[in-house]
Amino acid sequence: MSTLTKQIEIKNIDQFPVGIGQVILYKGEELAVFRLASGEVYAIENKSPHPKGGKLADGLVSDHYLFCPIHDWKISLIDGQVQAPDQGHVRTFPVREVGDDIIIDL
């Protein structure tokens, strides 16, 4: 039995501002998408692991890290690990480039 892969296709990723999170909604899933100055694109869930939550798309980006806008927790865009003891992680989603577009696999 095969399973269907859910995907989001984003056209013209170059129109996304560098270092500023963009919220993408897909069938109830809310993602924060970031384009770095290097051209790399990362997609993570748009919710902080802190019990009070927080929209990660509003956070600040430095290198491959995102800083939570509410608690200033340092979160890796690569693997979603929170860089604080016992603070968990956020889900990340694979991103691949196809020309000027990107595909996010859910």
Backbone atoms as SQL, in Angstrom:
CREATE TABLE atoms (id INTEGER PRIMARY KEY, chain TEXT, resi INTEGER, resn TEXT, atom TEXT, x REAL, y REAL, z REAL);
INSERT INTO atoms VALUES
  (1, 'A', 1, 'MET', 'N', 0.842, -1.163, 0.000),
  (2, 'A', 1, 'MET', 'CA', 0.000, 0.000, 0.000),
  (3, 'A', 1, 'MET', 'C', 0.896, 1.238, 0.000),
  (4, 'A', 2, 'SER', 'N', 0.610, 2.179, -0.885),
  (5, 'A', 2, 'SER', 'CA', 1.434, 3.381, -0.947),
  (6, 'A', 2, 'SER', 'C', 0.758, 4.525, -0.203),
  (7, 'A', 3, 'THR', 'N', 1.574, 5.408, 0.295),
  (8, 'A', 3, 'THR', 'CA', 1.037, 6.589, 0.959),
  (9, 'A', 3, 'THR', 'C', 1.339, 7.800, 0.091),
  (10, 'A', 4, 'LEU', 'N', 0.420, 8.730, 0.064),
  (11, 'A', 4, 'LEU', 'CA', 0.619, 9.945, -0.707),
  (12, 'A', 4, 'LEU', 'C', 1.417, 10.943, 0.123),
  (13, 'A', 5, 'THR', 'N', 2.384, 11.552, -0.503),
  (14, 'A', 5, 'THR', 'CA', 3.180, 12.566, 0.166),
  (15, 'A', 5, 'THR', 'C', 2.491, 13.906, 0.013),
  (16, 'A', 6, 'LYS', 'N', 2.298, 14.593, 1.114),
  (17, 'A', 6, 'LYS', 'CA', 1.739, 15.941, 1.059),
  (18, 'A', 6, 'LYS', 'C', 2.878, 16.897, 0.777),
  (19, 'A', 7, 'GLN', 'N', 2.636, 17.824, -0.137),
  (20, 'A', 7, 'GLN', 'CA', 3.667, 18.782, -0.507),
  (21, 'A', 7, 'GLN', 'C', 3.062, 20.167, -0.655),
  (22, 'A', 8, 'ILE', 'N', 3.884, 21.161, -0.383),
  (23, 'A', 8, 'ILE', 'CA', 3.538, 22.547, -0.647),
  (24, 'A', 8, 'ILE', 'C', 4.546, 23.053, -1.660),
  (25, 'A', 9, 'GLU', 'N', 4.061, 23.640, -2.729),
  (26, 'A', 9, 'GLU', 'CA', 4.957, 24.238, -3.720),
  (27, 'A', 9, 'GLU', 'C', 4.871, 25.749, -3.595),
  (28, 'A', 10, 'ILE', 'N', 6.025, 26.391, -3.466),
  (29, 'A', 10, 'ILE', 'CA', 6.090, 27.841, -3.356),
  (30, 'A', 10, 'ILE', 'C', 6.805, 28.368, -4.594),
  (31, 'A', 11, 'LYS', 'N', 6.098, 29.159, -5.355),
  (32, 'A', 11, 'LYS', 'CA', 6.655, 29.742, -6.584),
  (33, 'A', 11, 'LYS', 'C', 7.491, 30.974, -6.245),
  (34, 'A', 12, 'ASN', 'N', 8.533, 31.174, -7.004),
  (35, 'A', 12, 'ASN', 'CA', 9.367, 32.385, -6.895),
  (36, 'A', 12, 'ASN', 'C', 9.822, 32.673, -5.477),
  (37, 'A', 13, 'ILE', 'N', 10.551, 31.761, -4.892),
  (38, 'A', 13, 'ILE', 'CA', 11.029, 31.918, -3.523),
  (39, 'A', 13, 'ILE', 'C', 11.888, 33.176, -3.379),
  (40, 'A', 14, 'ASP', 'N', 12.467, 33.662, -4.462),
  (41, 'A', 14, 'ASP', 'CA', 13.286, 34.879, -4.398),
  (42, 'A', 14, 'ASP', 'C', 12.482, 36.102, -3.968),
  (43, 'A', 15, 'GLN', 'N', 11.159, 36.025, -4.044),
  (44, 'A', 15, 'GLN', 'CA', 10.323, 37.133, -3.614),
  (45, 'A', 15, 'GLN', 'C', 10.116, 37.147, -2.098),
  (46, 'A', 16, 'PHE', 'N', 10.526, 36.077, -1.417),
  (47, 'A', 16, 'PHE', 'CA', 10.460, 36.048, 0.045),
  (48, 'A', 16, 'PHE', 'C', 11.597, 36.908, 0.587),
  (49, 'A', 17, 'PRO', 'N', 11.329, 37.808, 1.528),
  (50, 'A', 17, 'PRO', 'CA', 12.419, 38.609, 2.096),
  (51, 'A', 17, 'PRO', 'C', 13.405, 37.732, 2.878),
  (52, 'A', 18, 'VAL', 'N', 14.664, 38.077, 2.802),
  (53, 'A', 18, 'VAL', 'CA', 15.714, 37.334, 3.505),
  (54, 'A', 18, 'VAL', 'C', 15.598, 37.583, 5.007),
  (55, 'A', 19, 'GLY', 'N', 15.622, 36.492, 5.785),
  (56, 'A', 19, 'GLY', 'CA', 15.668, 36.583, 7.237),
  (57, 'A', 19, 'GLY', 'C', 14.347, 36.891, 7.918),
  (58, 'A', 20, 'ILE', 'N', 13.270, 37.010, 7.151),
  (59, 'A', 20, 'ILE', 'CA', 11.961, 37.317, 7.732),
  (60, 'A', 20, 'ILE', 'C', 11.044, 36.129, 7.510),
  (61, 'A', 21, 'GLY', 'N', 10.459, 35.629, 8.584),
  (62, 'A', 21, 'GLY', 'CA', 9.593, 34.465, 8.501),
  (63, 'A', 21, 'GLY', 'C', 8.301, 34.753, 7.756),
  (64, 'A', 22, 'GLN', 'N', 7.890, 33.782, 6.959),
  (65, 'A', 22, 'GLN', 'CA', 6.626, 33.847, 6.243),
  (66, 'A', 22, 'GLN', 'C', 5.765, 32.682, 6.712),
  (67, 'A', 23, 'VAL', 'N', 4.505, 32.948, 6.980),
  (68, 'A', 23, 'VAL', 'CA', 3.593, 31.900, 7.425),
  (69, 'A', 23, 'VAL', 'C', 2.927, 31.274, 6.207),
  (70, 'A', 24, 'ILE', 'N', 2.977, 29.952, 6.161),
  (71, 'A', 24, 'ILE', 'CA', 2.321, 29.189, 5.109),
  (72, 'A', 24, 'ILE', 'C', 1.291, 28.284, 5.785),
  (73, 'A', 25, 'LEU', 'N', 0.054, 28.337, 5.320),
  (74, 'A', 25, 'LEU', 'CA', -1.010, 27.478, 5.852),
  (75, 'A', 25, 'LEU', 'C', -1.321, 26.398, 4.838),
  (76, 'A', 26, 'TYR', 'N', -1.433, 25.173, 5.327),
  (77, 'A', 26, 'TYR', 'CA', -1.784, 24.059, 4.448),
  (78, 'A', 26, 'TYR', 'C', -2.600, 23.045, 5.233),
  (79, 'A', 27, 'LYS', 'N', -3.894, 22.966, 4.918),
  (80, 'A', 27, 'LYS', 'CA', -4.797, 21.984, 5.532),
  (81, 'A', 27, 'LYS', 'C', -4.640, 21.914, 7.044),
  (82, 'A', 28, 'GLY', 'N', -4.712, 23.056, 7.693),
  (83, 'A', 28, 'GLY', 'CA', -4.627, 23.102, 9.149),
  (84, 'A', 28, 'GLY', 'C', -3.221, 23.120, 9.708),
  (85, 'A', 29, 'GLU', 'N', -2.234, 22.938, 8.865),
  (86, 'A', 29, 'GLU', 'CA', -0.825, 22.956, 9.280),
  (87, 'A', 29, 'GLU', 'C', -0.302, 24.380, 9.091),
  (88, 'A', 30, 'GLU', 'N', 0.343, 24.941, 10.115),
  (89, 'A', 30, 'GLU', 'CA', 0.908, 26.281, 10.012),
  (90, 'A', 30, 'GLU', 'C', 2.418, 26.169, 10.094),
  (91, 'A', 31, 'LEU', 'N', 3.092, 26.588, 9.022),
  (92, 'A', 31, 'LEU', 'CA', 4.544, 26.521, 8.935),
  (93, 'A', 31, 'LEU', 'C', 5.141, 27.923, 8.903),
  (94, 'A', 32, 'ALA', 'N', 6.360, 28.039, 9.403),
  (95, 'A', 32, 'ALA', 'CA', 7.148, 29.257, 9.276),
  (96, 'A', 32, 'ALA', 'C', 8.268, 28.933, 8.291),
  (97, 'A', 33, 'VAL', 'N', 8.364, 29.724, 7.231),
  (98, 'A', 33, 'VAL', 'CA', 9.360, 29.495, 6.188),
  (99, 'A', 33, 'VAL', 'C', 10.335, 30.667, 6.209),
  (100, 'A', 34, 'PHE', 'N', 11.628, 30.325, 6.182),
  (101, 'A', 34, 'PHE', 'CA', 12.680, 31.338, 6.247),
  (102, 'A', 34, 'PHE', 'C', 13.633, 31.159, 5.080),
  (103, 'A', 35, 'ARG', 'N', 13.978, 32.273, 4.432),
  (104, 'A', 35, 'ARG', 'CA', 15.012, 32.270, 3.390),
  (105, 'A', 35, 'ARG', 'C', 16.206, 33.027, 3.955),
  (106, 'A', 36, 'LEU', 'N', 17.355, 32.367, 3.974),
  (107, 'A', 36, 'LEU', 'CA', 18.578, 32.963, 4.513),
  (108, 'A', 36, 'LEU', 'C', 19.327, 33.721, 3.423),
  (109, 'A', 37, 'ALA', 'N', 20.251, 34.574, 3.827),
  (110, 'A', 37, 'ALA', 'CA', 21.061, 35.337, 2.872),
  (111, 'A', 37, 'ALA', 'C', 21.846, 34.409, 1.940),
  (112, 'A', 38, 'SER', 'N', 22.179, 33.209, 2.421),
  (113, 'A', 38, 'SER', 'CA', 22.909, 32.224, 1.614),
  (114, 'A', 38, 'SER', 'C', 22.039, 31.625, 0.516),
  (115, 'A', 39, 'GLY', 'N', 20.723, 31.861, 0.595),
  (116, 'A', 39, 'GLY', 'CA', 19.795, 31.274, -0.366),
  (117, 'A', 39, 'GLY', 'C', 19.097, 30.036, 0.160),
  (118, 'A', 40, 'GLU', 'N', 19.592, 29.488, 1.263),
  (119, 'A', 40, 'GLU', 'CA', 18.960, 28.308, 1.849),
  (120, 'A', 40, 'GLU', 'C', 17.564, 28.662, 2.359),
  (121, 'A', 41, 'VAL', 'N', 16.666, 27.682, 2.271),
  (122, 'A', 41, 'VAL', 'CA', 15.296, 27.866, 2.750),
  (123, 'A', 41, 'VAL', 'C', 14.993, 26.768, 3.759),
  (124, 'A', 42, 'TYR', 'N', 14.373, 27.163, 4.869),
  (125, 'A', 42, 'TYR', 'CA', 14.007, 26.223, 5.920),
  (126, 'A', 42, 'TYR', 'C', 12.535, 26.385, 6.264),
  (127, 'A', 43, 'ALA', 'N', 11.906, 25.276, 6.610),
  (128, 'A', 43, 'ALA', 'CA', 10.503, 25.288, 7.025),
  (129, 'A', 43, 'ALA', 'C', 10.388, 24.555, 8.351),
  (130, 'A', 44, 'ILE', 'N', 9.748, 25.205, 9.320),
  (131, 'A', 44, 'ILE', 'CA', 9.527, 24.608, 10.639),
  (132, 'A', 44, 'ILE', 'C', 8.091, 24.868, 11.048),
  (133, 'A', 45, 'GLU', 'N', 7.621, 24.138, 12.050),
  (134, 'A', 45, 'GLU', 'CA', 6.288, 24.437, 12.555),
  (135, 'A', 45, 'GLU', 'C', 6.301, 25.835, 13.161),
  (136, 'A', 46, 'ASN', 'N', 5.165, 26.496, 13.121),
  (137, 'A', 46, 'ASN', 'CA', 5.112, 27.892, 13.534),
  (138, 'A', 46, 'ASN', 'C', 4.653, 28.050, 14.977),
  (139, 'A', 47, 'LYS', 'N', 5.120, 27.180, 15.857),
  (140, 'A', 47, 'LYS', 'CA', 4.728, 27.275, 17.260),
  (141, 'A', 47, 'LYS', 'C', 5.913, 26.925, 18.145),
  (142, 'A', 48, 'SER', 'N', 6.197, 27.804, 19.084),
  (143, 'A', 48, 'SER', 'CA', 7.265, 27.561, 20.050),
  (144, 'A', 48, 'SER', 'C', 6.898, 26.374, 20.932),
  (145, 'A', 49, 'PRO', 'N', 7.887, 25.589, 21.367),
  (146, 'A', 49, 'PRO', 'CA', 7.599, 24.468, 22.265),
  (147, 'A', 49, 'PRO', 'C', 7.282, 24.900, 23.695),
  (148, 'A', 50, 'HIS', 'N', 7.439, 26.182, 23.999),
  (149, 'A', 50, 'HIS', 'CA', 7.115, 26.689, 25.335),
  (150, 'A', 50, 'HIS', 'C', 5.614, 26.530, 25.579),
  (151, 'A', 51, 'PRO', 'N', 5.203, 26.185, 26.799),
  (152, 'A', 51, 'PRO', 'CA', 3.773, 26.014, 27.090),
  (153, 'A', 51, 'PRO', 'C', 2.902, 27.210, 26.693),
  (154, 'A', 52, 'LYS', 'N', 3.471, 28.412, 26.699),
  (155, 'A', 52, 'LYS', 'CA', 2.707, 29.593, 26.280),
  (156, 'A', 52, 'LYS', 'C', 2.720, 29.787, 24.769),
  (157, 'A', 53, 'GLY', 'N', 3.457, 28.936, 24.059),
  (158, 'A', 53, 'GLY', 'CA', 3.505, 29.015, 22.606),
  (159, 'A', 53, 'GLY', 'C', 4.271, 30.227, 22.111),
  (160, 'A', 54, 'GLY', 'N', 3.839, 30.744, 21.014),
  (161, 'A', 54, 'GLY', 'CA', 4.499, 31.865, 20.349),
  (162, 'A', 54, 'GLY', 'C', 4.657, 31.537, 18.882),
  (163, 'A', 55, 'LYS', 'N', 4.436, 32.492, 18.020),
  (164, 'A', 55, 'LYS', 'CA', 4.551, 32.305, 16.572),
  (165, 'A', 55, 'LYS', 'C', 6.011, 32.481, 16.154),
  (166, 'A', 56, 'LEU', 'N', 6.636, 31.394, 15.738),
  (167, 'A', 56, 'LEU', 'CA', 8.055, 31.432, 15.406),
  (168, 'A', 56, 'LEU', 'C', 8.353, 32.254, 14.156),
  (169, 'A', 57, 'ALA', 'N', 7.383, 32.430, 13.277),
  (170, 'A', 57, 'ALA', 'CA', 7.606, 33.248, 12.086),
  (171, 'A', 57, 'ALA', 'C', 7.937, 34.686, 12.455),
  (172, 'A', 58, 'ASP', 'N', 7.588, 35.102, 13.666),
  (173, 'A', 58, 'ASP', 'CA', 7.876, 36.457, 14.133),
  (174, 'A', 58, 'ASP', 'C', 9.257, 36.581, 14.775),
  (175, 'A', 59, 'GLY', 'N', 9.986, 35.470, 14.855),
  (176, 'A', 59, 'GLY', 'CA', 11.295, 35.476, 15.503),
  (177, 'A', 59, 'GLY', 'C', 12.386, 36.085, 14.638),
  (178, 'A', 60, 'LEU', 'N', 13.539, 36.278, 15.257),
  (179, 'A', 60, 'LEU', 'CA', 14.707, 36.817, 14.561),
  (180, 'A', 60, 'LEU', 'C', 15.627, 35.682, 14.122),
  (181, 'A', 61, 'VAL', 'N', 16.193, 35.821, 12.938),
  (182, 'A', 61, 'VAL', 'CA', 17.081, 34.798, 12.382),
  (183, 'A', 61, 'VAL', 'C', 18.517, 35.303, 12.417),
  (184, 'A', 62, 'SER', 'N', 19.417, 34.420, 12.862),
  (185, 'A', 62, 'SER', 'CA', 20.839, 34.685, 12.827),
  (186, 'A', 62, 'SER', 'C', 21.535, 33.391, 12.444),
  (187, 'A', 63, 'ASP', 'N', 22.234, 33.422, 11.317),
  (188, 'A', 63, 'ASP', 'CA', 22.877, 32.229, 10.778),
  (189, 'A', 63, 'ASP', 'C', 21.810, 31.156, 10.570),
  (190, 'A', 64, 'HIS', 'N', 21.986, 29.964, 11.134),
  (191, 'A', 64, 'HIS', 'CA', 21.002, 28.895, 10.986),
  (192, 'A', 64, 'HIS', 'C', 20.133, 28.755, 12.236),
  (193, 'A', 65, 'TYR', 'N', 19.981, 29.837, 12.966),
  (194, 'A', 65, 'TYR', 'CA', 19.203, 29.801, 14.198),
  (195, 'A', 65, 'TYR', 'C', 18.078, 30.825, 14.164),
  (196, 'A', 66, 'LEU', 'N', 17.025, 30.475, 14.845),
  (197, 'A', 66, 'LEU', 'CA', 15.874, 31.345, 15.017),
  (198, 'A', 66, 'LEU', 'C', 15.742, 31.629, 16.504),
  (199, 'A', 67, 'PHE', 'N', 15.446, 32.869, 16.849),
  (200, 'A', 67, 'PHE', 'CA', 15.239, 33.238, 18.245),
  (201, 'A', 67, 'PHE', 'C', 13.758, 33.501, 18.464),
  (202, 'A', 68, 'CYS', 'N', 13.153, 32.715, 19.357),
  (203, 'A', 68, 'CYS', 'CA', 11.725, 32.801, 19.654),
  (204, 'A', 68, 'CYS', 'C', 11.374, 34.248, 20.019),
  (205, 'A', 69, 'PRO', 'N', 10.297, 34.797, 19.450),
  (206, 'A', 69, 'PRO', 'CA', 9.951, 36.196, 19.713),
  (207, 'A', 69, 'PRO', 'C', 9.457, 36.457, 21.130),
  (208, 'A', 70, 'ILE', 'N', 9.027, 35.436, 21.842),
  (209, 'A', 70, 'ILE', 'CA', 8.499, 35.627, 23.195),
  (210, 'A', 70, 'ILE', 'C', 9.545, 35.318, 24.263),
  (211, 'A', 71, 'HIS', 'N', 10.260, 34.195, 24.119),
  (212, 'A', 71, 'HIS', 'CA', 11.157, 33.731, 25.183),
  (213, 'A', 71, 'HIS', 'C', 12.632, 33.816, 24.810),
  (214, 'A', 72, 'ASP', 'N', 12.910, 34.226, 23.567),
  (215, 'A', 72, 'ASP', 'CA', 14.278, 34.349, 23.075),
  (216, 'A', 72, 'ASP', 'C', 15.038, 33.025, 23.082),
  (217, 'A', 73, 'TRP', 'N', 14.294, 31.908, 23.025),
  (218, 'A', 73, 'TRP', 'CA', 14.953, 30.612, 22.939),
  (219, 'A', 73, 'TRP', 'C', 15.612, 30.482, 21.569),
  (220, 'A', 74, 'LYS', 'N', 16.803, 29.922, 21.536),
  (221, 'A', 74, 'LYS', 'CA', 17.561, 29.717, 20.303),
  (222, 'A', 74, 'LYS', 'C', 17.176, 28.348, 19.726),
  (223, 'A', 75, 'ILE', 'N', 16.666, 28.344, 18.500),
  (224, 'A', 75, 'ILE', 'CA', 16.164, 27.129, 17.864),
  (225, 'A', 75, 'ILE', 'C', 16.908, 26.921, 16.546),
  (226, 'A', 76, 'SER', 'N', 17.416, 25.721, 16.334),
  (227, 'A', 76, 'SER', 'CA', 18.105, 25.392, 15.094),
  (228, 'A', 76, 'SER', 'C', 17.094, 25.246, 13.958),
  (229, 'A', 77, 'LEU', 'N', 17.312, 25.969, 12.863),
  (230, 'A', 77, 'LEU', 'CA', 16.466, 25.806, 11.683),
  (231, 'A', 77, 'LEU', 'C', 16.758, 24.484, 10.968),
  (232, 'A', 78, 'ILE', 'N', 17.922, 23.921, 11.216),
  (233, 'A', 78, 'ILE', 'CA', 18.323, 22.685, 10.548),
  (234, 'A', 78, 'ILE', 'C', 17.597, 21.478, 11.118),
  (235, 'A', 79, 'ASP', 'N', 17.609, 21.333, 12.459),
  (236, 'A', 79, 'ASP', 'CA', 17.000, 20.137, 13.049),
  (237, 'A', 79, 'ASP', 'C', 15.907, 20.426, 14.083),
  (238, 'A', 80, 'GLY', 'N', 15.617, 21.698, 14.333),
  (239, 'A', 80, 'GLY', 'CA', 14.533, 22.058, 15.252),
  (240, 'A', 80, 'GLY', 'C', 14.877, 21.979, 16.727),
  (241, 'A', 81, 'GLN', 'N', 16.125, 21.640, 17.058),
  (242, 'A', 81, 'GLN', 'CA', 16.503, 21.522, 18.464),
  (243, 'A', 81, 'GLN', 'C', 16.549, 22.890, 19.135),
  (244, 'A', 82, 'VAL', 'N', 15.965, 22.955, 20.320),
  (245, 'A', 82, 'VAL', 'CA', 16.026, 24.168, 21.121),
  (246, 'A', 82, 'VAL', 'C', 17.328, 24.127, 21.899),
  (247, 'A', 83, 'GLN', 'N', 18.109, 25.192, 21.815),
  (248, 'A', 83, 'GLN', 'CA', 19.434, 25.240, 22.426),
  (249, 'A', 83, 'GLN', 'C', 19.377, 25.673, 23.887),
  (250, 'A', 84, 'ALA', 'N', 18.545, 25.001, 24.664),
  (251, 'A', 84, 'ALA', 'CA', 18.428, 25.235, 26.105),
  (252, 'A', 84, 'ALA', 'C', 18.158, 23.874, 26.735),
  (253, 'A', 85, 'PRO', 'N', 18.627, 23.641, 27.933),
  (254, 'A', 85, 'PRO', 'CA', 18.457, 22.314, 28.547),
  (255, 'A', 85, 'PRO', 'C', 16.989, 21.907, 28.659),
  (256, 'A', 86, 'ASP', 'N', 16.704, 20.708, 28.201),
  (257, 'A', 86, 'ASP', 'CA', 15.375, 20.096, 28.334),
  (258, 'A', 86, 'ASP', 'C', 14.244, 20.943, 27.779),
  (259, 'A', 87, 'GLN', 'N', 14.486, 21.669, 26.711),
  (260, 'A', 87, 'GLN', 'CA', 13.431, 22.509, 26.151),
  (261, 'A', 87, 'GLN', 'C', 12.811, 21.928, 24.891),
  (262, 'A', 88, 'GLY', 'N', 13.235, 20.731, 24.479),
  (263, 'A', 88, 'GLY', 'CA', 12.588, 20.055, 23.364),
  (264, 'A', 88, 'GLY', 'C', 13.032, 20.509, 21.995),
  (265, 'A', 89, 'HIS', 'N', 12.091, 20.412, 21.072),
  (266, 'A', 89, 'HIS', 'CA', 12.385, 20.766, 19.691),
  (267, 'A', 89, 'HIS', 'C', 11.080, 21.142, 18.978),
  (268, 'A', 90, 'VAL', 'N', 11.227, 21.690, 17.781),
  (269, 'A', 90, 'VAL', 'CA', 10.083, 21.957, 16.919),
  (270, 'A', 90, 'VAL', 'C', 10.245, 21.092, 15.672),
  (271, 'A', 91, 'ARG', 'N', 9.123, 20.777, 15.051),
  (272, 'A', 91, 'ARG', 'CA', 9.167, 19.969, 13.824),
  (273, 'A', 91, 'ARG', 'C', 9.775, 20.773, 12.687),
  (274, 'A', 92, 'THR', 'N', 10.594, 20.106, 11.910),
  (275, 'A', 92, 'THR', 'CA', 11.141, 20.697, 10.695),
  (276, 'A', 92, 'THR', 'C', 10.579, 19.920, 9.513),
  (277, 'A', 93, 'PHE', 'N', 10.597, 20.525, 8.346),
  (278, 'A', 93, 'PHE', 'CA', 10.069, 19.897, 7.142),
  (279, 'A', 93, 'PHE', 'C', 11.109, 19.969, 6.045),
  (280, 'A', 94, 'PRO', 'N', 11.314, 18.868, 5.314),
  (281, 'A', 94, 'PRO', 'CA', 12.297, 18.872, 4.225),
  (282, 'A', 94, 'PRO', 'C', 11.909, 19.871, 3.140),
  (283, 'A', 95, 'VAL', 'N', 12.908, 20.611, 2.665),
  (284, 'A', 95, 'VAL', 'CA', 12.710, 21.610, 1.612),
  (285, 'A', 95, 'VAL', 'C', 13.652, 21.273, 0.477),
  (286, 'A', 96, 'ARG', 'N', 13.139, 21.309, -0.751),
  (287, 'A', 96, 'ARG', 'CA', 14.023, 21.108, -1.902),
  (288, 'A', 96, 'ARG', 'C', 13.712, 22.152, -2.963),
  (289, 'A', 97, 'GLU', 'N', 14.749, 22.505, -3.699),
  (290, 'A', 97, 'GLU', 'CA', 14.620, 23.522, -4.731),
  (291, 'A', 97, 'GLU', 'C', 14.369, 22.874, -6.079),
  (292, 'A', 98, 'VAL', 'N', 13.463, 23.496, -6.845),
  (293, 'A', 98, 'VAL', 'CA', 13.200, 23.099, -8.222),
  (294, 'A', 98, 'VAL', 'C', 13.173, 24.399, -9.027),
  (295, 'A', 99, 'GLY', 'N', 14.302, 24.734, -9.630),
  (296, 'A', 99, 'GLY', 'CA', 14.410, 26.015, -10.313),
  (297, 'A', 99, 'GLY', 'C', 14.310, 27.153, -9.324),
  (298, 'A', 100, 'ASP', 'N', 13.399, 28.093, -9.578),
  (299, 'A', 100, 'ASP', 'CA', 13.187, 29.221, -8.685),
  (300, 'A', 100, 'ASP', 'C', 12.130, 28.925, -7.630),
  (301, 'A', 101, 'ASP', 'N', 11.597, 27.721, -7.635),
  (302, 'A', 101, 'ASP', 'CA', 10.537, 27.326, -6.720),
  (303, 'A', 101, 'ASP', 'C', 11.102, 26.387, -5.665),
  (304, 'A', 102, 'ILE', 'N', 10.357, 26.221, -4.587),
  (305, 'A', 102, 'ILE', 'CA', 10.730, 25.219, -3.583),
  (306, 'A', 102, 'ILE', 'C', 9.531, 24.325, -3.314),
  (307, 'A', 103, 'ILE', 'N', 9.833, 23.126, -2.886),
  (308, 'A', 103, 'ILE', 'CA', 8.827, 22.138, -2.494),
  (309, 'A', 103, 'ILE', 'C', 9.086, 21.816, -1.027),
  (310, 'A', 104, 'ILE', 'N', 8.043, 21.889, -0.218),
  (311, 'A', 104, 'ILE', 'CA', 8.129, 21.510, 1.191),
  (312, 'A', 104, 'ILE', 'C', 7.352, 20.210, 1.350),
  (313, 'A', 105, 'ASP', 'N', 8.020, 19.183, 1.847),
  (314, 'A', 105, 'ASP', 'CA', 7.369, 17.890, 2.093),
  (315, 'A', 105, 'ASP', 'C', 6.833, 17.862, 3.510),
  (316, 'A', 106, 'LEU', 'N', 5.553, 17.539, 3.628),
  (317, 'A', 106, 'LEU', 'CA', 4.932, 17.460, 4.958),
  (318, 'A', 106, 'LEU', 'C', 4.880, 16.024, 5.431);
